[in-house]
């Protein structure tokens, strides 16, 4: 489990604090990132793929990041798909995410 190194204000709203794990990480709070990923997805396959409970996205920085990548680039790699599915299955079973 990665431990947070420090806290920093959100780079978008400037009011919420974000736990930073790496200096390369962009500081974005859960609220701002949820607004970014709350866009409609046109591809029916990916629309179904990303149709998981909103609670999972709020709890997992990793899931938000994968969906954000899809929205930004229009596709994700096979490894990202597999990791996303594994994380969702683990969350449904009740396991905690290793890094948030």
C-alpha positions, 0 to 999 in steps of 0.5 A, a space after each residue: 500500500 502506497 502511503 501519501 507523501 503530502 497534501 496539496 490543494 486541488 489544481 482546479 477548484 483550489 479549495 479541497 485538499 488532495 493526498 499526493 503520492 508522487 510529484 508527477 501526480 496532478 492534484 485533482 480532488 474527487 469532486 472535480 474528477 467526478 465532474 470530468 468523468 461524468 460525460 456520456 460515452 458513445 461506444 456501446 461496448 465501453 458504455 456498458 464496460 464503464 457502467 458501474 456504481 458511482 460509489 466505486 468511482 468515488 472510492 477509487 482514484 484508479 477507476 476514475 483515472 482509467 475512465 478519464 483516460 478513456 474519455 481523453 484518448 478514446 481508448 484504453 489498452 488491454 492491460 488497463 481493461 484487465 486491471 479495471 475489471 479486476 479492481 471492480 471485482 475486488 471492490 464488489 467482493 469487499 476488498 479495499 483498494 491498495 492505492 487511493 
